[in-house]
């Protein structure tokens, strides 16, 4: 009886630890967008893709024990871009934890937007 129980527990532990981690490229919501560049190119206003968050100074974190982070509006967590040949546009991938962060981008009808994972192949080959 003990040997069967030990064998069953060992098999269960092996099966539970066999799950693969999710690839980080598939964790958050992503958009690929062709956007114009904005900004003056100065340290205070660097050139960046439209809708990309401006760089900010690091915020001081609360070190009080039991401090709870306040709920804030969904934001863009990260972006990566490649400039066009003329330097006026960028193909940009925006990353956010919630699709609500992309609402202003999705509402802008002047942009070419691809929602990663849902765009049909025919749209990508234009």
FIROTOR-40706 format. One record per atom (N, C-alpha, C, O): z, y, x; residue number from 1; atom name. Coordinates in steps of 0.02 Angstrom, whole numbers, plus 32768, in hexadecimal, padded with zeros to 4 digits. Example, Ala and Ser with C-alpha at 12.3 -4.5 7.8 and 13.67 -1.06 7.14 Angstrom:
<tornus>
[tornu [8186, 7EE4, 8294], 1, N]
[tornu [8186, 7F1F, 8267], 1, CA]
[tornu [8186, 7F5B, 8294], 1, C]
[tornu [81A7, 7F5A, 82C8], 1, O]
[tornu [8162, 7F90, 8282], 2, N]
[tornu [8165, 7FCB, 82AC], 2, CA]
[tornu [818A, 8002, 8285], 2, C]
[tornu [8192, 8039, 829E], 2, O]
</tornus>
This chain:
<tornus>
[tornu [8000, 7FC4, 8029], 1, N]
[tornu [8000, 8000, 8000], 1, CA]
[tornu [8000, 803F, 802C], 1, C]
[tornu [7FDA, 806E, 801F], 1, O]
[tornu [802A, 8040, 805E], 2, N]
[tornu [802F, 807A, 808A], 2, CA]
[tornu [7FEE, 8083, 80B1], 2, C]
[tornu [7FD7, 80BB, 80BC], 2, O]
[tornu [7FD1, 804C, 80C6], 3, N]
[tornu [7F93, 8050, 80EC], 3, CA]
[tornu [7F5A, 806B, 80C0], 3, C]
[tornu [7F31, 8092, 80D9], 3, O]
[tornu [7F58, 8057, 8081], 4, N]
[tornu [7F24, 8071, 8054], 4, CA]
[tornu [7F2E, 80BC, 8047], 4, C]
[tornu [7EFD, 80E1, 8045], 4, O]
[tornu [7F6C, 80D0, 803F], 5, N]
[tornu [7F7A, 8117, 8033], 5, CA]
[tornu [7F67, 8140, 8070], 5, C]
[tornu [7F49, 8176, 8069], 5, O]
[tornu [7F77, 8128, 80AB], 6, N]
[tornu [7F65, 814A, 80E9], 6, CA]
[tornu [7F19, 814E, 80F1], 6, C]
[tornu [7EFF, 8182, 8105], 6, O]
[tornu [7EF6, 8119, 80E1], 7, N]
[tornu [7EAD, 8118, 80E5], 7, CA]
[tornu [7E8F, 814A, 80B4], 7, C]
[tornu [7E60, 816E, 80C4], 7, O]
[tornu [7EAA, 814C, 8077], 8, N]
[tornu [7E90, 817A, 8044], 8, CA]
[tornu [7E9C, 81C2, 8059], 8, C]
[tornu [7E70, 81EC, 8051], 8, O]
[tornu [7ED6, 81D1, 8074], 9, N]
[tornu [7EE5, 8215, 808B], 9, CA]
[tornu [7EB8, 8229, 80C5], 9, C]
[tornu [7EA1, 8262, 80C9], 9, O]
[tornu [7EAC, 81FA, 80F2], 10, N]
[tornu [7E80, 8208, 812B], 10, CA]
[tornu [7E38, 8215, 8114], 10, C]
[tornu [7E18, 8242, 812E], 10, O]
[tornu [7E1F, 81EF, 80E4], 11, N]
[tornu [7DDC, 81FA, 80C9], 11, CA]
[tornu [7DD8, 823D, 80A4], 11, C]
[tornu [7DA5, 825F, 80A9], 11, O]
[tornu [7E0C, 824E, 807F], 12, N]
[tornu [7E0D, 828E, 805B], 12, CA]
[tornu [7E0E, 82C9, 808C], 12, C]
[tornu [7DEB, 82FA, 8081], 12, O]
[tornu [7E34, 82C3, 80C0], 13, N]
[tornu [7E36, 82F9, 80F3], 13, CA]
[tornu [7DF4, 8301, 8116], 13, C]
[tornu [7DDF, 8339, 8126], 13, O]
[tornu [7DD2, 82CA, 8123], 14, N]
[tornu [7D90, 82CD, 8143], 14, CA]
[tornu [7D5D, 82EE, 8116], 14, C]
[tornu [7D35, 8317, 812C], 14, O]
[tornu [7D5E, 82DC, 80D6], 15, N]
[tornu [7D2E, 82F9, 80A6], 15, CA]
[tornu [7D3C, 8344, 809B], 15, C]
[tornu [7D0D, 836B, 8096], 15, O]
[tornu [7D7A, 8358, 8099], 16, N]
[tornu [7D8C, 839F, 808D], 16, CA]
[tornu [7D78, 83CA, 80C9], 16, C]
[tornu [7D65, 8404, 80C0], 16, O]
[tornu [7D7D, 83B0, 8105], 17, N]
[tornu [7D6D, 83D8, 8140], 17, CA]
[tornu [7D23, 83D8, 8150], 17, C]
[tornu [7D0E, 83F9, 817F], 17, O]
[tornu [7CFA, 83B3, 812A], 18, N]
[tornu [7CB3, 83AD, 8139], 18, CA]
[tornu [7C89, 83E6, 811A], 18, C]
[tornu [7C4D, 83E7, 8123], 18, O]
[tornu [7CA9, 8414, 80F5], 19, N]
[tornu [7C83, 844B, 80D7], 19, CA]
[tornu [7C6C, 847C, 810C], 19, C]
[tornu [7C92, 848C, 813A], 19, O]
[tornu [7C2F, 8494, 8104], 20, N]
[tornu [7C14, 84C4, 8134], 20, CA]
[tornu [7C26, 850B, 8120], 20, C]
[tornu [7C2F, 851A, 80E5], 20, O]
[tornu [7C2C, 8536, 8153], 21, N]
[tornu [7C39, 857C, 8146], 21, CA]
[tornu [7BFA, 859D, 812B], 21, C]
[tornu [7BC2, 8587, 813B], 21, O]
[tornu [7C02, 85D1, 8104], 22, N]
[tornu [7BC9, 85F6, 80E9], 22, CA]
[tornu [7BAE, 8622, 8121], 22, C]
[tornu [7BD4, 8643, 8145], 22, O]
[tornu [7B6C, 8623, 8128], 23, N]
[tornu [7B4C, 864D, 8159], 23, CA]
[tornu [7B5B, 8696, 8149], 23, C]
[tornu [7B52, 86AB, 8110], 23, O]
[tornu [7B71, 86BE, 8179], 24, N]
[tornu [7B83, 8705, 816C], 24, CA]
[tornu [7B49, 872D, 814F], 24, C]
[tornu [7B54, 8760, 812E], 24, O]
[tornu [7B0A, 8717, 815A], 25, N]
[tornu [7AD2, 873B, 813D], 25, CA]
[tornu [7ACD, 8732, 80F2], 25, C]
[tornu [7AA7, 8756, 80D1], 25, O]
[tornu [7AF4, 8703, 80D6], 26, N]
[tornu [7AF1, 86F5, 808E], 26, CA]
[tornu [7B30, 8708, 8069], 26, C]
[tornu [7B37, 86F8, 802E], 26, O]
[tornu [7B5E, 872A, 8089], 27, N]
[tornu [7B9E, 873A, 8069], 27, CA]
[tornu [7B99, 8776, 803B], 27, C]
[tornu [7BB0, 8773, 8002], 27, O]
[tornu [7B7B, 87AC, 8051], 28, N]
[tornu [7B7A, 87EA, 802B], 28, CA]
[tornu [7B36, 87F5, 800A], 28, C]
[tornu [7B06, 87D1, 8017], 28, O]
[tornu [7B32, 8828, 7FDF], 29, N]
[tornu [7AF4, 883B, 7FBF], 29, CA]
[tornu [7ACC, 8866, 7FEF], 29, C]
[tornu [7AE8, 888D, 8015], 29, O]
[tornu [7A89, 885D, 7FEE], 30, N]
[tornu [7A5F, 8880, 801D], 30, CA]
[tornu [7A20, 889B, 7FFA], 30, C]
[tornu [7A04, 887A, 7FCE], 30, O]
[tornu [7A0B, 88D6, 8010], 31, N]
[tornu [79CC, 88F4, 7FF9], 31, CA]
[tornu [79A2, 8904, 8036], 31, C]
[tornu [79BD, 8917, 806A], 31, O]
[tornu [7962, 88FD, 8031], 32, N]
[tornu [7934, 8914, 8065], 32, CA]
[tornu [790B, 894B, 8044], 32, C]
[tornu [78EA, 893F, 8011], 32, O]
[tornu [790D, 8987, 8061], 33, N]
[tornu [78F1, 89C2, 8042], 33, CA]
[tornu [78CA, 89EB, 8075], 33, C]
[tornu [78DE, 89F0, 80AF], 33, O]
[tornu [7892, 8A07, 8060], 34, N]
[tornu [786D, 8A37, 8089], 34, CA]
[tornu [7885, 8A7C, 8074], 34, C]
[tornu [7878, 8A92, 803C], 34, O]
[tornu [78A8, 8A9E, 80A1], 35, N]
[tornu [78C7, 8ADF, 8091], 35, CA]
[tornu [78B2, 8B13, 80C4], 35, C]
[tornu [78A3, 8B03, 80FE], 35, O]
[tornu [78B1, 8B53, 80AF], 36, N]
[tornu [78A4, 8B89, 80DF], 36, CA]
[tornu [78E1, 8B96, 810A], 36, C]
[tornu [7919, 8B85, 80F7], 36, O]
[tornu [78D7, 8BB3, 8144], 37, N]
[tornu [790F, 8BC6, 8170], 37, CA]
[tornu [7929, 8C0A, 815A], 37, C]
[tornu [7903, 8C36, 8146], 37, O]
[tornu [796B, 8C13, 815E], 38, N]
[tornu [798B, 8C52, 814D], 38, CA]
[tornu [79B7, 8C66, 8188], 38, C]
[tornu [79C5, 8C3D, 81B4], 38, O]
[tornu [79CC, 8CA4, 8189], 39, N]
[tornu [79F8, 8CBD, 81BE], 39, CA]
[tornu [79D2, 8CE9, 81EE], 39, C]
[tornu [7995, 8CE6, 81F3], 39, O]
[tornu [79F7, 8D13, 8211], 40, N]
[tornu [79DA, 8D44, 823F], 40, CA]
[tornu [79D3, 8D29, 8287], 40, C]
[tornu [79B0, 8D47, 82B0], 40, O]
[tornu [79F3, 8CF3, 8295], 41, N]
[tornu [79F0, 8CD7, 82D9], 41, CA]
[tornu [7A25, 8CF4, 8307], 41, C]
[tornu [7A1F, 8CEE, 8344], 41, O]
[tornu [7A59, 8D13, 82EB], 42, N]
[tornu [7A90, 8D2D, 8313], 42, CA]
[tornu [7ACA, 8CFD, 830F], 42, C]
[tornu [7AC8, 8CCD, 82E9], 42, O]
[tornu [7AFD, 8D0A, 8336], 43, N]
[tornu [7B38, 8CDF, 8335], 43, CA]
[tornu [7B5B, 8CE3, 82F2], 43, C]
[tornu [7B75, 8CB1, 82D9], 43, O]
[tornu [7B5C, 8D1E, 82D4], 44, N]
[tornu [7B7C, 8D26, 8293], 44, CA]
[tornu [7B53, 8D08, 825A], 44, C]
[tornu [7B6F, 8CF1, 8229], 44, O]
[tornu [7B10, 8D07, 8261], 45, N]
[tornu [7AE4, 8CEE, 822E], 45, CA]
[tornu [7AAD, 8CC4, 824E], 45, C]
[tornu [7A74, 8CDB, 8255], 45, O]
[tornu [7ABC, 8C86, 8263], 46, N]
[tornu [7A8B, 8C5C, 8286], 46, CA]
[tornu [7A53, 8C46, 8257], 46, C]
[tornu [7A5C, 8C41, 821B], 46, O]
[tornu [7A19, 8C38, 8274], 47, N]
[tornu [79E2, 8C1C, 824D], 47, CA]
[tornu [79F4, 8BD4, 823B], 47, C]
[tornu [7A0B, 8BAD, 8265], 47, O]
[tornu [79EA, 8BC4, 81FC], 48, N]
[tornu [79FB, 8B82, 81E4], 48, CA]
[tornu [79D2, 8B75, 81A5], 48, C]
[tornu [79B8, 8BA4, 8187], 48, O]
[tornu [79CB, 8B36, 8190], 49, N]
[tornu [79A7, 8B28, 8152], 49, CA]
[tornu [79CB, 8B47, 8116], 49, C]
[tornu [7A08, 8B4A, 8114], 49, O]
[tornu [79A4, 8B5D, 80E5], 50, N]
[tornu [79C1, 8B77, 80A7], 50, CA]
[tornu [79ED, 8B41, 8088], 50, C]
[tornu [79DB, 8B06, 808B], 50, O]
[tornu [7A25, 8B54, 806B], 51, N]
[tornu [7A57, 8B29, 804D], 51, CA]
[tornu [7A83, 8B05, 807F], 51, C]
[tornu [7AB2, 8AE3, 806C], 51, O]
[tornu [7A74, 8B0B, 80BF], 52, N]
[tornu [7AA0, 8AEC, 80F2], 52, CA]
[tornu [7ADE, 8B18, 80F9], 52, C]
[tornu [7AD9, 8B55, 80FB], 52, O]
[tornu [7B18, 8AF9, 80FE], 53, N]
[tornu [7B55, 8B21, 8106], 53, CA]
[tornu [7B55, 8B47, 8148], 53, C]
[tornu [7B42, 8B2C, 817C], 53, O]
[tornu [7B6C, 8B84, 8146], 54, N]
[tornu [7B71, 8BAC, 8183], 54, CA]
[tornu [7BAB, 8B92, 81AC], 54, C]
[tornu [7BDD, 8B7C, 8190], 54, O]
[tornu [7BA6, 8B94, 81EE], 55, N]
[tornu [7BDE, 8B7D, 8218], 55, CA]
[tornu [7C1A, 8BAB, 820E], 55, C]
[tornu [7C12, 8BE8, 8209], 55, O]
[tornu [7C54, 8B8D, 820B], 56, N]
[tornu [7C92, 8BB3, 8201], 56, CA]
[tornu [7CC4, 8BA2, 8238], 56, C]
[tornu [7CBD, 8B70, 825A], 56, O]
[tornu [7CF5, 8BCD, 823F], 57, N]
[tornu [7D2A, 8BC1, 826F], 57, CA]
[tornu [7D54, 8B87, 8255], 57, C]
[tornu [7D5C, 8B7F, 8219], 57, O]
[tornu [7D70, 8B5E, 8282], 58, N]
[tornu [7D9A, 8B26, 826C], 58, CA]
[tornu [7DD7, 8B40, 8246], 58, C]
[tornu [7DF6, 8B71, 8259], 58, O]
[tornu [7DE6, 8B1D, 820F], 59, N]
[tornu [7E1F, 8B31, 81E5], 59, CA]
[tornu [7E5F, 8B11, 81FF], 59, C]
[tornu [7E5E, 8AD8, 8218], 59, O]
[tornu [7E95, 8B35, 81F9], 60, N]
[tornu [7ED6, 8B19, 820B], 60, CA]
[tornu [7EEB, 8AE8, 81D5], 60, C]
[tornu [7EE6, 8AF7, 819A], 60, O]
[tornu [7F02, 8AAF, 81EA], 61, N]
[tornu [7F17, 8A7D, 81B9], 61, CA]
[tornu [7F61, 8A81, 81AD], 61, C]
[tornu [7F87, 8A94, 81DA], 61, O]
[tornu [7F75, 8A6F, 8172], 62, N]
[tornu [7FBC, 8A70, 8161], 62, CA]
[tornu [7FDE, 8A34, 8181], 62, C]
[tornu [7FC8, 89FB, 8179], 62, O]
[tornu [8013, 8A40, 81A4], 63, N]
[tornu [8037, 8A09, 81C4], 63, CA]
[tornu [8076, 89F7, 819E], 63, C]
[tornu [809E, 89CF, 81B7], 63, O]
[tornu [807F, 8A13, 8163], 64, N]
[tornu [80BA, 8A04, 813C], 64, CA]
[tornu [80B5, 89BD, 8121], 64, C]
[tornu [8081, 89A9, 8108], 64, O]
[tornu [80EC, 8997, 8128], 65, N]
[tornu [80EA, 8953, 810F], 65, CA]
[tornu [80E2, 8952, 80C3], 65, C]
[tornu [8102, 8979, 80A0], 65, O]
[tornu [80B8, 8927, 80AB], 66, N]
[tornu [80AE, 8921, 8063], 66, CA]
[tornu [8080, 8955, 8046], 66, C]
[tornu [807B, 895C, 8009], 66, O]
[tornu [805E, 897C, 8071], 67, N]
[tornu [8030, 89AF, 8058], 67, CA]
[tornu [7FF3, 898E, 8038], 67, C]
[tornu [7FD8, 895E, 8054], 67, O]
[tornu [7FDF, 89A7, 7FFF], 68, N]
[tornu [7FA7, 898A, 7FDB], 68, CA]
[tornu [7F6C, 89BA, 7FE1], 68, C]
[tornu [7F73, 89F6, 7FD6], 68, O]
[tornu [7F32, 899F, 7FF2], 69, N]
[tornu [7EF6, 89C8, 7FF6], 69, CA]
[tornu [7EE1, 89DF, 7FB1], 69, C]
[tornu [7EE3, 89B8, 7F81], 69, O]
[tornu [7ECE, 8A1E, 7FAB], 70, N]
[tornu [7EBB, 8A38, 7F6A], 70, CA]
[tornu [7E74, 8A20, 7F59], 70, C]
[tornu [7E4A, 8A18, 7F85], 70, O]
[tornu [7E69, 8A16, 7F19], 71, N]
[tornu [7E26, 8A01, 7F04], 71, CA]
[tornu [7DF8, 8A3D, 7F07], 71, C]
[tornu [7E08, 8A72, 7EED], 71, O]
[tornu [7DBE, 8A34, 7F26], 72, N]
[tornu [7D8F, 8A6B, 7F2D], 72, CA]
[tornu [7D4C, 8A54, 7F12], 72, C]
[tornu [7D41, 8A1A, 7F03], 72, O]
[tornu [7D1F, 8A84, 7F0D], 73, N]
[tornu [7CDC, 8A74, 7EF5], 73, CA]
[tornu [7CB9, 8A47, 7F27], 73, C]
[tornu [7CC6, 8A4B, 7F63], 73, O]
[tornu [7C8D, 8A1B, 7F0F], 74, N]
[tornu [7C69, 89EF, 7F3C], 74, CA]
[tornu [7C3E, 8A18, 7F6C], 74, C]
[tornu [7C1E, 8A49, 7F58], 74, O]
[tornu [7C3C, 8A04, 7FAA], 75, N]
[tornu [7C17, 8A29, 7FDD], 75, CA]
[tornu [7BEA, 89FA, 8004], 75, C]
[tornu [7BF1, 89BD, 8002], 75, O]
[tornu [7BBB, 8A18, 8027], 76, N]
[tornu [7B8F, 89F2, 8054], 76, CA]
[tornu [7BB8, 89E2, 8092], 76, C]
[tornu [7BD2, 8A0F, 80B3], 76, O]
[tornu [7BBC, 89A3, 80A3], 77, N]
[tornu [7BE4, 898D, 80DD], 77, CA]
[tornu [7BBE, 8995, 811E], 77, C]
[tornu [7BDC, 89A8, 8151], 77, O]
[tornu [7B7D, 8987, 811D], 78, N]
[tornu [7B57, 8989, 815B], 78, CA]
[tornu [7B0D, 8994, 814A], 78, C]
[tornu [7AF7, 898A, 8112], 78, O]
[tornu [7AE8, 89AA, 817C], 79, N]
[tornu [7AA0, 89AF, 8175], 79, CA]
[tornu [7A80, 89A5, 81B9], 79, C]
[tornu [7A9E, 89B1, 81ED], 79, O]
[tornu [7A41, 898E, 81B7], 80, N]
[tornu [7A19, 8985, 81F4], 80, CA]
[tornu [79D3, 899E, 81E3], 80, C]
[tornu [79B9, 898F, 81AD], 80, O]
[tornu [79B4, 89C3, 8210], 81, N]
[tornu [7972, 89DE, 8200], 81, CA]
[tornu [7942, 89D9, 823B], 81, C]
[tornu [7956, 89D3, 8275], 81, O]
[tornu [7902, 89DB, 8229], 82, N]
[tornu [78CC, 89DD, 8259], 82, CA]
[tornu [78A0, 8A18, 8246], 82, C]
[tornu [788A, 8A1C, 820C], 82, O]
[tornu [7892, 8A45, 8275], 83, N]
[tornu [786A, 8A80, 8267], 83, CA]
[tornu [7821, 8A6F, 825E], 83, C]
[tornu [7807, 8A40, 827B], 83, O]
[tornu [7800, 8A97, 8234], 84, N]
[tornu [77B8, 8A90, 822C], 84, CA]
[tornu [7795, 8AAF, 8268], 84, C]
[tornu [77B5, 8AD0, 8291], 84, O]
[tornu [7754, 8AA6, 826D], 85, N]
[tornu [772E, 8AC0, 82A6], 85, CA]
[tornu [7730, 8B0D, 82A9], 85, C]
[tornu [7732, 8B29, 82E0], 85, O]
[tornu [772F, 8B2D, 826F], 86, N]
[tornu [772F, 8B77, 826F], 86, CA]
[tornu [7775, 8B94, 8274], 86, C]
[tornu [777C, 8BD1, 827C], 86, O]
[tornu [77A9, 8B6B, 8271], 87, N]
[tornu [77ED, 8B83, 8279], 87, CA]
[tornu [7809, 8BA7, 823C], 87, C]
[tornu [783E, 8BC7, 8241], 87, O]
[tornu [77E7, 8BA4, 8203], 88, N]
[tornu [77FE, 8BC6, 81C7], 88, CA]
[tornu [7820, 8B97, 8196], 88, C]
[tornu [7845, 8BAE, 816A], 88, O]
[tornu [7815, 8B57, 819D], 89, N]
[tornu [7831, 8B25, 816F], 89, CA]
[tornu [7852, 8AEE, 8197], 89, C]
[tornu [7847, 8AE6, 81D4], 89, O]
[tornu [787B, 8AC7, 8175], 90, N]
[tornu [789D, 8A8E, 8194], 90, CA]
[tornu [789F, 8A54, 8162], 90, C]
[tornu [78AC, 8A5E, 8127], 90, O]
[tornu [7893, 8A18, 817B], 91, N]
[tornu [789F, 89DC, 8154], 91, CA]
[tornu [78E8, 89CB, 8161], 91, C]
[tornu [78FB, 89BB, 8199], 91, O]
[tornu [790F, 89CE, 812C], 92, N]
[tornu [7958, 89CA, 8134], 92, CA]
[tornu [7974, 8991, 810A], 92, C]
[tornu [7961, 8987, 80D1], 92, O]
[tornu [79A2, 896C, 8128], 93, N]
[tornu [79C7, 8938, 8104], 93, CA]
[tornu [7A0E, 8953, 80F9], 93, C]
[tornu [7A32, 8960, 8128], 93, O]
[tornu [7A21, 895B, 80BA], 94, N]
[tornu [7A63, 8972, 80A8], 94, CA]
[tornu [7A8D, 8935, 8093], 94, C]
[tornu [7A74, 8908, 8073], 94, O]
[tornu [7ACE, 8936, 80A6], 95, N]
[tornu [7AFB, 88FF, 8097], 95, CA]
[tornu [7B38, 891B, 8072], 95, C]
[tornu [7B55, 894C, 8088], 95, O]
[tornu [7B4A, 88FC, 803A], 96, N]
[tornu [7B85, 8911, 8014], 96, CA]
[tornu [7BA6, 88D4, 7FF5], 96, C]
[tornu [7B87, 88A0, 7FEB], 96, O]
[tornu [7BE6, 88DB, 7FE7], 97, N]
[tornu [7C0C, 88A4, 7FCA], 97, CA]
[tornu [7BFD, 889E, 7F7F], 97, C]
[tornu [7C05, 8869, 7F62], 97, O]
[tornu [7BE8, 88D6, 7F60], 98, N]
[tornu [7BDC, 88D7, 7F18], 98, CA]
[tornu [7B99, 88F9, 7F0B], 98, C]
[tornu [7B89, 892B, 7F2B], 98, O]
[tornu [7B72, 88E0, 7EDC], 99, N]
[tornu [7B32, 88FE, 7ECB], 99, CA]
[tornu [7B39, 8945, 7EB0], 99, C]
[tornu [7B09, 896B, 7EB3], 99, O]
[tornu [7B73, 8957, 7E97], 100, N]
[tornu [7B7E, 899B, 7E7D], 100, CA]
[tornu [7B75, 89CF, 7EB4], 100, C]
[tornu [7B66, 8A09, 7EA4], 100, O]
[tornu [7B7E, 89BD, 7EF2], 101, N]
[tornu [7B74, 89ED, 7F2A], 101, CA]
[tornu [7B2B, 8A00, 7F31], 101, C]
[tornu [7B1C, 8A35, 7F4E], 101, O]
[tornu [7AFE, 89D8, 7F17], 102, N]
[tornu [7AB7, 89E5, 7F1D], 102, CA]
[tornu [7A9A, 8A0A, 7EE1], 102, C]
[tornu [7A5D, 8A14, 7EDD], 102, O]
[tornu [7AC3, 8A1E, 7EB2], 103, N]
[tornu [7AAA, 8A3B, 7E74], 103, CA]
[tornu [7A7D, 8A77, 7E7F], 103, C]
[tornu [7A49, 8A7D, 7E5F], 103, O]
[tornu [7A90, 8AA5, 7EAC], 104, N]
[tornu [7A68, 8AE1, 7EB8], 104, CA]
[tornu [7A25, 8ACE, 7ED8], 104, C]
[tornu [79F2, 8AEE, 7ECA], 104, O]
[tornu [7A24, 8A9B, 7F02], 105, N]
[tornu [79E6, 8A85, 7F21], 105, CA]
[tornu [79B9, 8A65, 7EED], 105, C]
[tornu [797D, 8A73, 7EEB], 105, O]
[tornu [79D5, 8A3B, 7EC4], 106, N]
[tornu [79AD, 8A18, 7E91], 106, CA]
[tornu [7992, 8A48, 7E5C], 106, C]
[tornu [795E, 8A3B, 7E3E], 106, O]
[tornu [79B5, 8A7F, 7E50], 107, N]
[tornu [799F, 8AB1, 7E1E], 107, CA]
[tornu [7969, 8ADF, 7E39], 107, C]
[tornu [7947, 8B00, 7E12], 107, O]
[tornu [7960, 8AE2, 7E7B], 108, N]
[tornu [792E, 8B0E, 7E99], 108, CA]
[tornu [78EA, 8AEB, 7E96], 108, C]
[tornu [78DC, 8ABD, 7EBC], 108, O]
[tornu [78BF, 8B01, 7E68], 109, N]
[tornu [787E, 8AE1, 7E5C], 109, CA]
[tornu [784B, 8AF2, 7E91], 109, C]
[tornu [7814, 8AD5, 7E91], 109, O]
[tornu [785A, 8B20, 7EBF], 110, N]
[tornu [782A, 8B31, 7EF3], 110, CA]
[tornu [782D, 8B02, 7F2F], 110, C]
[tornu [7804, 8B07, 7F5C], 110, O]
[tornu [785D, 8AD4, 7F2F], 111, N]
[tornu [7867, 8AA6, 7F67], 111, CA]
[tornu [7849, 8A62, 7F59], 111, C]
[tornu [7844, 8A4D, 7F1F], 111, O]
[tornu [7835, 8A3F, 7F8E], 112, N]
[tornu [7821, 89F9, 7F8A], 112, CA]
[tornu [785F, 89D0, 7F9A], 112, C]
[tornu [7878, 89D2, 7FD2], 112, O]
[tornu [7877, 89A9, 7F68], 113, N]
[tornu [78B6, 8985, 7F6F], 113, CA]
[tornu [78AA, 893A, 7F66], 113, C]
[tornu [7887, 8925, 7F37], 113, O]
[tornu [78C7, 8912, 7F93], 114, N]
[tornu [78C7, 88C9, 7F8D], 114, CA]
[tornu [790F, 88B2, 7F8C], 114, C]
[tornu [7934, 88BF, 7FBB], 114, O]
[tornu [7922, 888E, 7F57], 115, N]
[tornu [7965, 8871, 7F54], 115, CA]
[tornu [7962, 882E, 7F76], 115, C]
[tornu [793E, 8801, 7F60], 115, O]
[tornu [7986, 8827, 7FAD], 116, N]
[tornu [7981, 87EA, 7FD6], 116, CA]
[tornu [7998, 87AE, 7FAD], 116, C]
[tornu [79CE, 87AD, 7F8F], 116, O]
[tornu [796E, 877B, 7FAC], 117, N]
[tornu [797E, 873D, 7F89], 117, CA]
[tornu [7962, 8739, 7F43], 117, C]
[tornu [7962, 8704, 7F25], 117, O]
[tornu [7948, 8771, 7F28], 118, N]
[tornu [792D, 8770, 7EE3], 118, CA]
[tornu [78E5, 8789, 7EDF], 118, C]
[tornu [78C6, 8784, 7EAA], 118, O]
[tornu [78CA, 87A3, 7F15], 119, N]
[tornu [7887, 87C0, 7F15], 119, CA]
[tornu [7854, 8787, 7F1B], 119, C]
[tornu [7859, 875E, 7F49], 119, O]
[tornu [7821, 8784, 7EEE], 120, N]
[tornu [77EF, 8750, 7EF3], 120, CA]
[tornu [77C2, 8759, 7F30], 120, C]
[tornu [77BA, 8790, 7F49], 120, O]
[tornu [77A6, 8723, 7F47], 121, N]
[tornu [777C, 8723, 7F83], 121, CA]
[tornu [7740, 8751, 7F7C], 121, C]
[tornu [772A, 876F, 7FAE], 121, O]
[tornu [7724, 8759, 7F40], 122, N]
[tornu [76EA, 8783, 7F36], 122, CA]
[tornu [76F9, 87CC, 7F46], 122, C]
[tornu [76CC, 87F0, 7F5D], 122, O]
[tornu [7736, 87E4, 7F3B], 123, N]
[tornu [7749, 8829, 7F4A], 123, CA]
[tornu [7751, 8834, 7F95], 123, C]
[tornu [7744, 886B, 7FAE], 123, O]
[tornu [7766, 8801, 7FB8], 124, N]
[tornu [7772, 8809, 8001], 124, CA]
[tornu [7732, 880B, 8028], 124, C]
[tornu [7732, 8823, 8061], 124, O]
[tornu [76FB, 87F2, 800D], 125, N]
[tornu [76BD, 87ED, 8032], 125, CA]
[tornu [768D, 8826, 8023], 125, C]
[tornu [7652, 8821, 8033], 125, O]
[tornu [76A3, 885B, 8004], 126, N]
[tornu [7676, 8893, 7FF4], 126, CA]
[tornu [7669, 88BD, 8030], 126, C]
[tornu [7645, 88EF, 802C], 126, O]
</tornus>
